[in-house]
Amino acid sequence: MAAMTASDPATQPRQFLEHLYRTAVQRALPLHNTAAWLPPPPKGRTLVLGAGKAGGSMVHAVEALWPADAPLSGLVVTRYGHVPPRPHGVRPRIEIVEAAHPVPDEAGLHAAQRILALAHGLTADDLVLCLISGGGSALLTLPAEGLTLAAKQEINRALLDSGAGIAEMNCVRKHLSRIKGGRLAAACAPAQVVTLTISDVPGDDPSTIASGPTVPDASSCADAVAILSRYGIEVPGAIMSLLEQGALETPKPGDPLFDGHQVHLIATPQQSLDAAAAAARTAGVQAHVLSDAMEGESREVAKVHAALACSVARRGEPFARPCVILSGGETTVTVKKQAEGGARGKGGRAGEFCLGLAQALQGQAKVWALAADTDGIDGVEDNAGAVVAPDTLARAAALGMKAASFLDRNDSYNYFSALGDLVVTGPTHTNVNDFRAILVL
């Protein structure tokens, strides 16, 4: 990512918004947030296990901060291409492997099997340090008995396209897994378990982040069945029977297996939004954080943001200009089924938000916006998000592109790519979910 330098918002609005995004990401990097939460070395072994898009950078932070003379080993899985270079002078002690996201693959299955095997045979003198971040649900895949990886992949694809919220998706994932929903913690008994987690979910619920492999799960098999029914998602008949019978239940709050376990949120969406707000104010622009937990269809959330931005631009209400309006959370995209032979659109929820915002703003003067995923990847493409300017629709029209047509096929990537308005950072090695900033001059 580019250097942390501010730009004049009046003359370089895009650069200013990108500076706020970089500031938000910087606040969530593990090396800045880990030291205060590390426990002292135990009498026995220290085993590091984990999964998530921030897994590589979390490992490097632990390796840099853990006493050099204290034993340290383990295995963490992250997304392909998301392992940063080790900091100079940091000795590798924890293995990092890569796997697929958001649809799991054989590499993720193999990693989960190895992690579960490492957890067995520990003693009360041992410490398990679990490094958990967003994306772990797909990366740490170990299907329930009787469920194949291929079937799990299809269920995952259907969930991703359904418009289901992250808590709903992860409820299903937990009940179809042998390692998520507290089951990894159960495998670690009787060792002490300390979980360090970076939140990528609205509300910062540790049981939802990466489907909570080390924390109790309050949801039920009945909840999972209801979600599958609500979104019309099919699962193999034998697995549905097990869910309906409650045979795939997860460890619950109050279970003594979690006694003495610790969970620490080391980075959250709110912290990153607050950091971006402080950076804006330093540049002389008032900042207003709407929420760190917004959910809903990306294009619908965009309409609400557009209405607010237009009110500020036209009437100076409810905020005075110039100002920046910030929000986070995790919106969703319901992918429309294309006609037979039709090309599937490209893009993630940040791009879809920007496309919906551009359409709703209708070229409103003096309004600029950026939406991007803080992990640097919007869905499965190579961009973090996109930028909207007052002339976005006009420039697109000159190229013969209509925003409504691209929205109809969920094709935000190609729309903003043609305009040169994609935000491309590469993996950031952290993940505190959506970042949205609207600048009204």
C-alpha positions as a Markdown table, in Angstrom:
| # | Residue | x | y | z |
|---|---|---|---|---|
| 1 | Met | 0.0 | 0.0 | 0.0 |
| 2 | Ala | 1.1 | 3.6 | -0.6 |
| 3 | Ala | 2.7 | 5.8 | 2.0 |
| 4 | Met | 0.6 | 7.3 | 4.7 |
| 5 | Thr | 0.4 | 10.8 | 3.5 |
| 6 | Ala | -2.7 | 13.0 | 3.4 |
| 7 | Ser | -4.0 | 15.0 | 0.4 |
| 8 | Asp | -6.0 | 18.2 | 0.2 |
| 9 | Pro | -9.6 | 17.0 | 0.1 |
| 10 | Ala | -10.7 | 20.0 | -2.0 |
| 11 | Thr | -8.2 | 19.5 | -4.8 |
| 12 | Gln | -7.5 | 15.8 | -4.5 |
| 13 | Pro | -10.7 | 14.2 | -3.2 |
| 14 | Arg | -9.9 | 10.7 | -4.4 |
| 15 | Gln | -6.4 | 10.7 | -2.9 |
| 16 | Phe | -7.9 | 12.0 | 0.4 |
| 17 | Leu | -10.4 | 9.2 | 0.5 |
| 18 | Glu | -7.7 | 6.6 | -0.2 |
| 19 | His | -5.7 | 8.1 | 2.6 |
| 20 | Leu | -8.6 | 7.6 | 5.0 |
| 21 | Tyr | -8.8 | 4.0 | 3.8 |
| 22 | Arg | -5.1 | 3.4 | 4.3 |
| 23 | Thr | -5.4 | 4.9 | 7.8 |
| 24 | Ala | -8.2 | 2.5 | 8.7 |
| 25 | Val | -6.3 | -0.5 | 7.5 |
| 26 | Gln | -3.1 | 0.6 | 9.3 |
| 27 | Arg | -5.0 | 0.7 | 12.6 |
| 28 | Ala | -6.0 | -2.9 | 12.2 |
| 29 | Leu | -2.6 | -4.4 | 11.4 |
| 30 | Pro | -1.7 | -7.2 | 13.9 |
| 31 | Leu | 1.8 | -5.9 | 14.8 |
| 32 | His | 0.3 | -2.8 | 16.3 |
| 33 | Asn | -2.4 | -4.6 | 18.3 |
| 34 | Thr | -1.0 | -7.9 | 19.6 |
| 35 | Ala | 1.5 | -7.2 | 22.4 |
| 36 | Ala | -1.0 | -6.2 | 25.1 |
| 37 | Trp | -2.9 | -9.4 | 24.7 |
| 38 | Leu | -0.2 | -12.1 | 24.8 |
| 39 | Pro | -0.2 | -14.3 | 27.9 |
| 40 | Pro | 3.1 | -15.3 | 29.6 |
| 41 | Pro | 4.7 | -18.5 | 28.3 |
| 42 | Pro | 3.3 | -21.6 | 30.1 |
| 43 | Lys | 5.1 | -24.4 | 31.9 |
| 44 | Gly | 4.7 | -26.6 | 28.9 |
| 45 | Arg | 4.4 | -26.1 | 25.2 |
| 46 | Thr | 2.9 | -23.1 | 23.3 |
| 47 | Leu | 1.0 | -24.2 | 20.3 |
| 48 | Val | -0.2 | -21.6 | 17.8 |
| 49 | Leu | -3.2 | -22.6 | 15.7 |
| 50 | Gly | -5.5 | -20.4 | 13.6 |
| 51 | Ala | -7.2 | -19.4 | 10.4 |
| 52 | Gly | -8.1 | -16.2 | 8.5 |
| 53 | Lys | -7.1 | -13.6 | 6.0 |
| 54 | Ala | -4.9 | -11.9 | 8.6 |
| 55 | Gly | -3.4 | -15.2 | 9.6 |
| 56 | Gly | 0.1 | -14.6 | 8.1 |
| 57 | Ser | 0.5 | -11.1 | 9.7 |
| 58 | Met | -0.8 | -12.4 | 13.0 |
| 59 | Val | 1.8 | -15.2 | 13.0 |
| 60 | His | 4.5 | -12.7 | 12.2 |
| 61 | Ala | 3.4 | -10.5 | 15.1 |
| 62 | Val | 3.5 | -13.4 | 17.6 |
| 63 | Glu | 6.9 | -14.5 | 16.3 |
| 64 | Ala | 8.3 | -11.0 | 16.7 |
| 65 | Leu | 6.8 | -10.5 | 20.2 |
| 66 | Trp | 7.2 | -14.0 | 21.8 |
| 67 | Pro | 10.3 | -14.5 | 24.0 |
| 68 | Ala | 13.1 | -15.8 | 21.9 |
| 69 | Asp | 14.0 | -18.5 | 24.5 |
| 70 | Ala | 10.4 | -19.8 | 24.9 |
| 71 | Pro | 9.2 | -22.7 | 22.8 |
| 72 | Leu | 6.8 | -21.8 | 20.1 |
| 73 | Ser | 5.3 | -23.9 | 17.2 |
| 74 | Gly | 2.1 | -24.4 | 15.3 |
| 75 | Leu | 0.1 | -24.1 | 12.1 |
| 76 | Val | -2.0 | -21.3 | 10.7 |
| 77 | Val | -3.9 | -21.2 | 7.4 |
| 78 | Thr | -4.6 | -18.1 | 5.4 |
| 79 | Arg | -5.8 | -17.2 | 1.9 |
| 80 | Tyr | -3.7 | -17.7 | -1.2 |
| 81 | Gly | -1.5 | -14.7 | -1.7 |
| 82 | His | -2.1 | -13.3 | 1.8 |
| 83 | Val | 1.2 | -14.1 | 3.4 |
| 84 | Pro | 3.3 | -10.9 | 3.9 |
| 85 | Pro | 7.1 | -11.0 | 4.0 |
| 86 | Arg | 8.4 | -11.8 | 7.4 |
| 87 | Pro | 9.7 | -8.7 | 9.2 |
| 88 | His | 13.5 | -8.4 | 9.1 |
| 89 | Gly | 15.1 | -10.4 | 11.9 |
| 90 | Val | 12.0 | -12.3 | 12.9 |
| 91 | Arg | 12.8 | -16.1 | 13.1 |
| 92 | Pro | 10.1 | -18.3 | 11.6 |
| 93 | Arg | 8.7 | -20.7 | 14.2 |
| 94 | Ile | 5.1 | -21.2 | 13.1 |
| 95 | Glu | 4.1 | -22.8 | 9.8 |
| 96 | Ile | 1.8 | -20.8 | 7.5 |
| 97 | Val | -0.1 | -22.6 | 4.8 |
| 98 | Glu | -2.5 | -21.2 | 2.1 |
| 99 | Ala | -5.9 | -22.3 | 0.9 |
| 100 | Ala | -8.9 | -21.0 | -1.0 |
| 101 | His | -11.5 | -18.4 | 0.0 |
| 102 | Pro | -14.4 | -17.9 | -0.2 |
| 103 | Val | -15.1 | -21.4 | -1.4 |
| 104 | Pro | -13.0 | -24.0 | 0.4 |
| 105 | Asp | -10.6 | -26.4 | -1.3 |
| 106 | Glu | -8.5 | -29.5 | -0.6 |
| 107 | Ala | -5.7 | -27.4 | 0.8 |
| 108 | Gly | -8.1 | -25.9 | 3.4 |
| 109 | Leu | -9.4 | -29.4 | 4.2 |
| 110 | His | -5.9 | -30.7 | 4.7 |
| 111 | Ala | -4.9 | -27.7 | 6.8 |
| 112 | Ala | -7.9 | -28.2 | 9.1 |
| 113 | Gln | -7.2 | -31.9 | 9.5 |
| 114 | Arg | -3.6 | -31.1 | 10.5 |
| 115 | Ile | -4.7 | -28.4 | 12.9 |
| 116 | Leu | -7.2 | -30.7 | 14.6 |
| 117 | Ala | -4.5 | -33.4 | 14.9 |
| 118 | Leu | -2.1 | -31.0 | 16.5 |
| 119 | Ala | -4.7 | -30.1 | 19.1 |
| 120 | His | -4.9 | -33.6 | 20.4 |
| 121 | Gly | -2.7 | -34.9 | 23.3 |
| 122 | Leu | -2.1 | -31.5 | 25.0 |
| 123 | Thr | -1.8 | -31.2 | 28.8 |
| 124 | Ala | -3.0 | -28.7 | 31.4 |
| 125 | Asp | 0.5 | -27.2 | 31.3 |
| 126 | Asp | 0.3 | -26.3 | 27.7 |
| 127 | Leu | -1.0 | -23.1 | 26.0 |
| 128 | Val | -2.9 | -22.9 | 22.7 |
| 129 | Leu | -2.8 | -19.5 | 21.2 |
| 130 | Cys | -5.5 | -19.3 | 18.6 |
| 131 | Leu | -5.2 | -16.6 | 15.9 |
| 132 | Ile | -8.6 | -16.0 | 14.3 |
| 133 | Ser | -9.6 | -13.5 | 11.7 |
| 134 | Gly | -12.3 | -13.1 | 9.0 |
| 135 | Gly | -12.2 | -15.7 | 6.2 |
| 136 | Gly | -11.5 | -18.5 | 8.6 |
| 137 | Ser | -14.9 | -20.1 | 7.9 |
| 138 | Ala | -13.8 | -21.1 | 4.4 |
| 139 | Leu | -10.1 | -21.6 | 5.1 |
| 140 | Leu | -10.7 | -23.9 | 8.1 |
| 141 | Thr | -12.9 | -26.5 | 6.4 |
| 142 | Leu | -13.6 | -29.9 | 7.9 |
| 143 | Pro | -17.0 | -31.2 | 6.8 |
| 144 | Ala | -19.2 | -33.1 | 9.2 |
| 145 | Glu | -19.2 | -36.9 | 9.0 |
| 146 | Gly | -21.0 | -37.9 | 5.8 |
| 147 | Leu | -20.6 | -34.6 | 4.1 |
| 148 | Thr | -18.1 | -34.5 | 1.2 |
| 149 | Leu | -15.9 | -31.5 | 0.4 |
| 150 | Ala | -17.7 | -31.2 | -3.0 |
| 151 | Ala | -21.1 | -30.9 | -1.2 |
| 152 | Lys | -19.7 | -28.4 | 1.3 |
| 153 | Gln | -18.4 | -26.3 | -1.6 |
| 154 | Glu | -21.8 | -26.2 | -3.3 |
| 155 | Ile | -23.5 | -25.2 | 0.0 |
| 156 | Asn | -20.9 | -22.5 | 0.4 |
| 157 | Arg | -21.5 | -21.1 | -3.1 |
| 158 | Ala | -25.3 | -21.1 | -2.5 |
| 159 | Leu | -24.9 | -19.3 | 0.8 |
| 160 | Leu | -22.6 | -16.7 | -0.8 |
| 161 | Asp | -25.1 | -16.0 | -3.6 |
| 162 | Ser | -28.2 | -16.1 | -1.4 |
| 163 | Gly | -27.9 | -12.7 | 0.2 |
| 164 | Ala | -27.8 | -14.3 | 3.7 |
| 165 | Gly | -26.1 | -12.3 | 6.4 |
| 166 | Ile | -22.7 | -13.4 | 7.8 |
| 167 | Ala | -24.2 | -14.6 | 11.1 |
| 168 | Glu | -26.7 | -16.7 | 9.1 |
| 169 | Met | -24.0 | -18.2 | 6.8 |
| 170 | Asn | -21.8 | -19.0 | 9.7 |
| 171 | Cys | -24.6 | -20.6 | 11.7 |
| 172 | Val | -24.9 | -23.1 | 8.9 |
| 173 | Arg | -21.2 | -23.5 | 8.5 |
| 174 | Lys | -20.7 | -24.3 | 12.2 |
| 175 | His | -23.3 | -27.0 | 12.2 |
| 176 | Leu | -21.8 | -28.7 | 9.1 |
| 177 | Ser | -18.2 | -28.7 | 10.5 |
| 178 | Arg | -16.1 | -30.9 | 12.8 |
| 179 | Ile | -13.8 | -28.0 | 13.8 |
| 180 | Lys | -15.9 | -24.8 | 13.9 |
| 181 | Gly | -18.4 | -23.7 | 16.5 |
| 182 | Gly | -16.2 | -24.4 | 19.5 |
| 183 | Arg | -15.1 | -27.8 | 18.4 |
| 184 | Leu | -11.5 | -26.8 | 18.1 |
| 185 | Ala | -11.5 | -25.7 | 21.7 |
| 186 | Ala | -12.9 | -29.0 | 22.7 |
| 187 | Ala | -10.1 | -30.8 | 20.9 |
| 188 | Cys | -7.5 | -28.7 | 22.8 |
| 189 | Ala | -8.7 | -29.8 | 26.3 |
| 190 | Pro | -7.2 | -29.7 | 28.9 |
| 191 | Ala | -4.8 | -27.1 | 27.6 |
| 192 | Gln | -5.2 | -23.4 | 28.4 |
| 193 | Val | -6.7 | -21.6 | 25.3 |
| 194 | Val | -6.3 | -17.9 | 24.5 |
| 195 | Thr | -7.9 | -16.7 | 21.4 |
| 196 | Leu | -6.7 | -13.5 | 19.7 |
| 197 | Thr | -9.2 | -12.3 | 17.1 |
| 198 | Ile | -9.6 | -9.6 | 14.5 |
| 199 | Ser | -13.3 | -8.8 | 14.0 |
| 200 | Asp | -14.8 | -8.7 | 10.5 |
| 201 | Val | -18.4 | -9.0 | 11.6 |
| 202 | Pro | -21.1 | -6.6 | 12.7 |
| 203 | Gly | -21.3 | -6.6 | 16.5 |
| 204 | Asp | -17.8 | -8.1 | 16.9 |
| 205 | Asp | -19.3 | -11.5 | 18.1 |
| 206 | Pro | -16.4 | -13.9 | 18.5 |
| 207 | Ser | -18.7 | -16.8 | 17.8 |
| 208 | Thr | -19.4 | -15.4 | 14.4 |
| 209 | Ile | -15.8 | -14.5 | 13.4 |
| 210 | Ala | -14.5 | -17.4 | 11.3 |
| 211 | Ser | -17.5 | -19.4 | 12.7 |
| 212 | Gly | -16.0 | -19.3 | 16.2 |
| 213 | Pro | -13.8 | -22.5 | 16.3 |
| 214 | Thr | -12.7 | -21.8 | 19.9 |
| 215 | Val | -15.8 | -20.2 | 21.5 |
| 216 | Pro | -19.2 | -21.5 | 22.5 |
| 217 | Asp | -22.0 | -21.4 | 20.0 |
| 218 | Ala | -25.5 | -20.2 | 21.1 |
| 219 | Ser | -27.1 | -21.1 | 17.7 |
| 220 | Ser | -28.7 | -24.5 | 17.1 |
| 221 | Cys | -29.2 | -27.1 | 14.5 |
| 222 | Ala | -32.8 | -25.9 | 14.3 |
| 223 | Asp | -31.5 | -22.4 | 13.4 |
| 224 | Ala | -29.4 | -23.9 | 10.7 |
| 225 | Val | -32.4 | -25.7 | 9.2 |
| 226 | Ala | -34.5 | -22.6 | 9.3 |
| 227 | Ile | -31.7 | -20.6 | 7.4 |
| 228 | Leu | -31.3 | -23.3 | 4.8 |
| 229 | Ser | -35.1 | -23.3 | 4.3 |
| 230 | Arg | -35.3 | -19.5 | 4.2 |
| 231 | Tyr | -32.9 | -19.2 | 1.3 |
| 232 | Gly | -33.9 | -22.4 | -0.5 |
| 233 | Ile | -30.4 | -24.0 | -0.1 |
| 234 | Glu | -30.3 | -27.7 | -0.6 |
| 235 | Val | -28.1 | -30.1 | 1.4 |
| 236 | Pro | -27.8 | -33.9 | 1.1 |
| 237 | Gly | -30.8 | -35.7 | 2.6 |
| 238 | Ala | -28.8 | -37.6 | 5.2 |
| 239 | Ile | -27.2 | -34.4 | 6.5 |
| 240 | Met | -30.6 | -32.6 | 6.7 |
| 241 | Ser | -31.9 | -35.5 | 8.7 |
| 242 | Leu | -29.0 | -35.2 | 11.2 |
| 243 | Leu | -29.6 | -31.4 | 11.5 |
| 244 | Glu | -33.3 | -32.0 | 12.1 |
| 245 | Gln | -32.5 | -34.6 | 14.8 |
| 246 | Gly | -30.0 | -32.2 | 16.4 |
| 247 | Ala | -27.2 | -34.7 | 15.9 |
| 248 | Leu | -24.8 | -32.0 | 14.6 |
| 249 | Glu | -25.1 | -29.7 | 17.7 |
| 250 | Thr | -22.2 | -27.5 | 18.8 |
| 251 | Pro | -20.8 | -26.9 | 22.3 |
| 252 | Lys | -22.9 | -24.3 | 24.1 |
| 253 | Pro | -22.3 | -21.4 | 26.5 |
| 254 | Gly | -21.9 | -22.7 | 30.0 |
| 255 | Asp | -20.1 | -25.9 | 28.9 |
| 256 | Pro | -17.2 | -26.4 | 31.3 |
| 257 | Leu | -14.8 | -27.2 | 28.4 |
| 258 | Phe | -14.6 | -23.4 | 28.0 |
| 259 | Asp | -13.7 | -22.7 | 31.7 |
| 260 | Gly | -10.6 | -20.5 | 31.9 |
| 261 | His | -10.5 | -19.8 | 28.2 |
| 262 | Gln | -9.8 | -16.2 | 27.2 |
| 263 | Val | -10.9 | -14.3 | 24.1 |
| 264 | His | -9.4 | -10.9 | 23.1 |
| 265 | Leu | -10.5 | -8.7 | 20.3 |
| 266 | Ile | -7.3 | -7.1 | 19.1 |
| 267 | Ala | -8.7 | -5.1 | 16.2 |
| 268 | Thr | -12.3 | -4.0 | 15.4 |
| 269 | Pro | -14.1 | -2.1 | 12.6 |
| 270 | Gln | -15.0 | 0.7 | 15.0 |
| 271 | Gln | -11.3 | 1.3 | 15.9 |
| 272 | Ser | -10.5 | 1.6 | 12.2 |
| 273 | Leu | -13.4 | 4.0 | 11.5 |
| 274 | Asp | -12.4 | 6.1 | 14.5 |
| 275 | Ala | -8.8 | 6.3 | 13.1 |
| 276 | Ala | -10.1 | 7.4 | 9.7 |
| 277 | Ala | -12.3 | 10.0 | 11.4 |
| 278 | Ala | -9.3 | 11.4 | 13.3 |
| 279 | Ala | -7.3 | 11.6 | 10.1 |
| 280 | Ala | -10.1 | 13.5 | 8.4 |
| 281 | Arg | -10.3 | 16.0 | 11.3 |
| 282 | Thr | -6.6 | 16.5 | 11.2 |
| 283 | Ala | -7.0 | 17.5 | 7.5 |
| 284 | Gly | -9.7 | 20.1 | 8.5 |
| 285 | Val | -12.7 | 18.0 | 7.5 |
| 286 | Gln | -15.4 | 17.1 | 10.0 |
| 287 | Ala | -16.0 | 13.4 | 10.2 |
| 288 | His | -19.2 | 11.5 | 11.2 |
| 289 | Val | -19.2 | 7.7 | 11.9 |
| 290 | Leu | -22.7 | 6.4 | 11.2 |
| 291 | Ser | -22.1 | 2.8 | 12.3 |
| 292 | Asp | -19.6 | 0.0 | 12.3 |
| 293 | Ala | -22.3 | -2.7 | 11.9 |
| 294 | Met | -24.4 | -1.9 | 8.8 |
| 295 | Glu | -25.9 | -4.8 | 7.1 |
| 296 | Gly | -28.3 | -5.3 | 4.2 |
| 297 | Glu | -28.2 | -5.4 | 0.4 |
| 298 | Ser | -25.3 | -3.4 | -0.8 |
| 299 | Arg | -27.3 | -1.4 | -3.4 |
| 300 | Glu | -30.0 | -0.6 | -0.8 |
| 301 | Val | -27.5 | 0.5 | 1.8 |
| 302 | Ala | -26.1 | 2.7 | -0.9 |
| 303 | Lys | -29.4 | 4.4 | -1.5 |
| 304 | Val | -29.6 | 5.4 | 2.2 |
| 305 | His | -26.0 | 6.8 | 2.1 |
| 306 | Ala | -26.8 | 8.7 | -1.1 |
| 307 | Ala | -29.9 | 10.3 | 0.4 |
| 308 | Leu | -27.9 | 11.5 | 3.4 |
| 309 | Ala | -25.0 | 12.8 | 1.2 |
| 310 | Cys | -27.5 | 14.7 | -1.1 |
| 311 | Ser | -29.1 | 16.3 | 2.0 |
| 312 | Val | -25.7 | 17.5 | 3.2 |
| 313 | Ala | -24.7 | 18.7 | -0.2 |
| 314 | Arg | -28.0 | 20.6 | -0.9 |
| 315 | Arg | -29.0 | 21.9 | 2.5 |
| 316 | Gly | -26.1 | 21.4 | 4.8 |
| 317 | Glu | -28.2 | 19.0 | 7.0 |
| 318 | Pro | -27.8 | 17.1 | 9.1 |
| 319 | Phe | -24.0 | 17.8 | 8.8 |
| 320 | Ala | -22.3 | 21.0 | 7.7 |
| 321 | Arg | -19.9 | 20.9 | 4.7 |
| 322 | Pro | -17.2 | 20.0 | 4.2 |
| 323 | Cys | -17.5 | 16.6 | 5.9 |
| 324 | Val | -16.8 | 13.0 | 5.5 |
| 325 | Ile | -19.4 | 10.3 | 6.3 |
| 326 | Leu | -18.0 | 7.0 | 7.4 |
| 327 | Ser | -19.5 | 3.5 | 7.9 |
| 328 | Gly | -18.6 | -0.1 | 8.2 |
| 329 | Gly | -20.2 | -3.5 | 8.6 |
| 330 | Glu | -20.9 | -6.3 | 6.2 |
| 331 | Thr | -23.4 | -5.8 | 3.4 |
| 332 | Thr | -24.6 | -8.5 | 1.1 |
| 333 | Val | -25.1 | -9.1 | -2.6 |
| 334 | Thr | -27.9 | -11.4 | -3.8 |
| 335 | Val | -26.5 | -12.7 | -7.1 |
| 336 | Lys | -29.1 | -12.9 | -9.8 |
| 337 | Lys | -29.2 | -16.0 | -11.9 |
| 338 | Gln | -28.3 | -15.2 | -15.4 |
| 339 | Ala | -30.2 | -16.4 | -18.4 |
| 340 | Glu | -28.8 | -19.7 | -19.9 |
| 341 | Gly | -25.5 | -18.8 | -21.6 |
| 342 | Gly | -25.4 | -15.4 | -20.0 |
| 343 | Ala | -22.1 | -14.2 | -18.5 |
| 344 | Arg | -22.0 | -13.9 | -14.7 |
| 345 | Gly | -21.0 | -10.4 | -13.5 |
| 346 | Lys | -17.8 | -9.7 | -11.6 |
| 347 | Gly | -17.5 | -7.8 | -8.4 |
| 348 | Gly | -18.1 | -7.8 | -4.6 |
| 349 | Arg | -20.2 | -6.0 | -2.1 |
| 350 | Ala | -18.0 | -2.8 | -2.1 |
| 351 | Gly | -18.2 | -2.4 | -5.8 |
| 352 | Glu | -21.9 | -3.1 | -5.8 |
| 353 | Phe | -22.3 | -0.4 | -3.1 |
| 354 | Cys | -20.4 | 2.1 | -5.3 |
| 355 | Leu | -22.5 | 1.3 | -8.3 |
| 356 | Gly | -25.7 | 1.6 | -6.4 |
| 357 | Leu | -24.4 | 4.8 | -4.9 |
| 358 | Ala | -23.5 | 6.4 | -8.2 |
| 359 | Gln | -26.9 | 5.5 | -9.6 |
| 360 | Ala | -28.7 | 7.0 | -6.6 |
| 361 | Leu | -26.6 | 10.2 | -6.5 |
| 362 | Gln | -27.3 | 10.9 | -10.2 |
| 363 | Gly | -24.2 | 13.1 | -10.5 |
| 364 | Gln | -24.7 | 15.1 | -7.4 |
| 365 | Ala | -22.1 | 17.9 | -7.3 |
| 366 | Lys | -19.3 | 17.9 | -4.7 |
| 367 | Val | -19.9 | 14.4 | -3.6 |
| 368 | Trp | -17.1 | 11.8 | -3.8 |
| 369 | Ala | -17.1 | 8.3 | -2.2 |
| 370 | Leu | -14.9 | 5.3 | -1.7 |
| 371 | Ala | -16.0 | 1.8 | -0.6 |
| 372 | Ala | -13.5 | -1.0 | -0.1 |
| 373 | Asp | -12.9 | -4.2 | 1.8 |
| 374 | Thr | -10.2 | -3.8 | 4.4 |
| 375 | Asp | -8.6 | -7.0 | 3.4 |
| 376 | Gly | -7.8 | -5.6 | 0.0 |
| 377 | Ile | -10.0 | -8.0 | -2.0 |
| 378 | Asp | -13.6 | -7.2 | -2.9 |
| 379 | Gly | -15.1 | -10.7 | -3.2 |
| 380 | Val | -12.9 | -12.8 | -5.5 |
| 381 | Glu | -11.5 | -10.1 | -7.7 |
| 382 | Asp | -8.2 | -8.2 | -7.6 |
| 383 | Asn | -9.5 | -4.9 | -6.4 |
| 384 | Ala | -10.4 | -3.7 | -2.8 |
| 385 | Gly | -13.3 | -1.6 | -4.0 |
| 386 | Ala | -14.0 | 1.5 | -6.1 |
| 387 | Val | -14.4 | 5.2 | -6.2 |
| 388 | Val | -17.4 | 7.3 | -7.1 |
| 389 | Ala | -17.1 | 10.9 | -8.4 |
| 390 | Pro | -19.7 | 13.5 | -9.5 |
| 391 | Asp | -19.0 | 12.7 | -13.1 |
| 392 | Thr | -19.1 | 8.9 | -12.8 |
| 393 | Leu | -22.4 | 8.4 | -14.6 |
| 394 | Ala | -21.5 | 10.9 | -17.3 |
| 395 | Arg | -18.1 | 9.3 | -18.1 |
| 396 | Ala | -19.8 | 5.9 | -18.2 |
| 397 | Ala | -22.5 | 7.1 | -20.5 |
| 398 | Ala | -19.9 | 8.4 | -22.9 |
| 399 | Leu | -18.6 | 4.8 | -23.1 |
| 400 | Gly | -22.1 | 3.5 | -23.7 |
| 401 | Met | -22.5 | 2.0 | -20.2 |
| 402 | Lys | -25.6 | 2.3 | -18.0 |
| 403 | Ala | -25.3 | 1.7 | -14.3 |
| 404 | Ala | -28.7 | 0.0 | -14.1 |
| 405 | Ser | -27.6 | -2.7 | -16.7 |
| 406 | Phe | -24.4 | -3.4 | -14.8 |
| 407 | Leu | -26.4 | -3.6 | -11.5 |
| 408 | Asp | -28.8 | -6.1 | -13.0 |
| 409 | Arg | -26.0 | -8.5 | -13.6 |
| 410 | Asn | -24.0 | -7.7 | -10.5 |
| 411 | Asp | -21.1 | -6.5 | -12.7 |
| 412 | Ser | -19.6 | -3.6 | -10.7 |
| 413 | Tyr | -16.0 | -4.7 | -11.4 |
| 414 | Asn | -16.2 | -4.2 | -15.2 |
| 415 | Tyr | -18.1 | -0.9 | -14.8 |
| 416 | Phe | -15.5 | 0.7 | -12.6 |
| 417 | Ser | -12.6 | -1.0 | -14.4 |
| 418 | Ala | -13.7 | 0.7 | -17.7 |
| 419 | Leu | -13.7 | 4.0 | -15.9 |
| 420 | Gly | -10.3 | 3.5 | -14.2 |
| 421 | Asp | -12.0 | 3.9 | -10.8 |
| 422 | Leu | -11.1 | 0.6 | -9.2 |
| 423 | Val | -9.2 | 0.8 | -5.9 |
| 424 | Val | -6.4 | -1.8 | -6.1 |
| 425 | Thr | -4.2 | -2.3 | -3.1 |
| 426 | Gly | -3.4 | -6.0 | -3.1 |
| 427 | Pro | -3.9 | -8.0 | 0.1 |
| 428 | Thr | -3.6 | -5.8 | 3.2 |
| 429 | His | -2.9 | -8.7 | 5.6 |
| 430 | Thr | -5.7 | -7.7 | 8.0 |
| 431 | Asn | -9.5 | -7.7 | 7.8 |
| 432 | Val | -12.0 | -5.5 | 9.7 |
| 433 | Asn | -14.7 | -5.7 | 7.0 |
| 434 | Asp | -16.2 | -3.0 | 4.8 |
| 435 | Phe | -15.0 | 0.6 | 4.8 |
| 436 | Arg | -17.1 | 3.3 | 3.3 |
| 437 | Ala | -16.3 | 7.0 | 3.1 |
| 438 | Ile | -18.4 | 9.7 | 1.5 |
| 439 | Leu | -16.8 | 13.2 | 1.1 |
| 440 | Val | -19.2 | 16.2 | 0.7 |
| 441 | Leu | -17.3 | 19.3 | -0.2 |
